Amino acid sequence: MLLSLTAGGDSEVLERLRERALPALIDMAHWKNPGHSEGGYFLLGRVVGLSEEEIAEKWGSGDRERLIAEIAGAQPLPRR
C-alpha cells in the first residue's frame, strides 16, 4: 500500500514517512530475503529523494548496504 501511495512522489506522504518511519524502513531494507526487502528499500529511496531510476540502479548493483548505511549514517548493520 505504501509503495502505491508514494509512487506519485507525494511530498507530504514522503515527509511523514521520513519523520515517522525512517528507522522501520531502514530495518525493512536490511531484510535478508530480497523479495521482502525490496519494498522497504524502494520506500527508503523515495523518502530520501532518489528517483525511481536511481533506486532501481542501486538495487540492481548488488551493493544495497552502501545506500542503507549512508541513509542511516552508520556502517552497514548485520543482515537478519
N, C-alpha and C positions, 0 to 999 in steps of 0.2 A: 504494500500500500504506500509506504514512504517513497519508494522508487517512482511510483506513478505521480505522487504529489509534488515531487521535486523535479520531474522530467522537464517541465517548462521553465525552470530556473526562477521560480517564485522567490524573490529575495526575502520576503517576510518569513516564509516557511523555513528557508535555509538558515536564516539568522536564529530563529527559535531552536532549530535542531542544534546549531552550533553552541548556543547558550546552555541548552538543557541536556543534550545527549552526546556531546563530543566524546567523553570517556567511554560511553557504551559503544559508539561507532568505532572507536579505536579498538576496543575489545573484539567486536564482531569482525573487523577486518583482519584480525590475527587468527581467527579460527583456522584449524588445520585443513579442513575439507574445503577445497576451492568452491564447490557448489554452494556451500553455506556461507563462506566469507565474501563472496563476490558482491552481494547486495550491500553489505556493510562497507566494503571498500569503495564502491561507486558512490554511496551516500557520503562517505568521508571526503572523497574528492570533490563532490559537488559543494559541500558546506565550506570548503576552503577556497572555492572559486575556480577550480580547474574545469576546462572544457571536457565534453564527453570524449573527444579525440585524445586529449592528454591522459585522461583516466584510463581509457582502453589501451593506449600505448604502454602506460606504466604497468597495467595489469598483465599485459601480454609479455612484458620484458622478462618476467621471472624474478625480478628484484622488487617485489611488493613491499618488503620490510623497510626499505630505504625511505619510501614516501611516508609510510606509517610512522617511522621514527622521527622524521622531520616534522611531521604534524604534531606528534606527541612531545617533541622537544627532548627526546631521550634516545638512548641506544635501543636497538631492536629488543623487544621483550621475547622471552621464551614462547614458543608456539605451544598451543594446547592440543 
